Amino acid sequence: MFTGCPPAAGPFRVGDKWTAKIIRCLEQGPRRFTELQTPLRTITPKVLTESLRAMERDGLLTRTAYDEIPPRVVYELTDLGRSLLEPMNAGCEWSRRHLAELMDARDAWHASTP
């Protein structure tokens, strides 16, 4: 167990399938739900809604509903959500630098596994 970091305090949202992708979609500014669906075309509306709610709960984004007809809802990264961009960029850079090594290791593992 990590001292000073209870299990519930870990950044579990960042490691799920959609959070990082949603953060990337909101990196350039606020977007409506339908504007998120286009780049995230493989996510179902239900799962997108659940992911957005969980991210809002965790303080990574804000949801602003406008009293209009039809209703308009906009999602935007908070400062906390934006603070994840730097480590995400570092992870992407690491992946770019080491992709060939990773692929070689996978190929070697598959070749040696019956």
Secondary structure, 3 states (H helix, E strand, C coil): CCCCCCHHHCCHHHHCCCHHHHHHHHCCCCEEHHHHHCCCCCCCHHHHHHHHHHHHHCCCEEEEEECCCCCEEEEEECHHHHCCHHHHHHHHHHHHHHHHHHHHHHHHHHHHCC
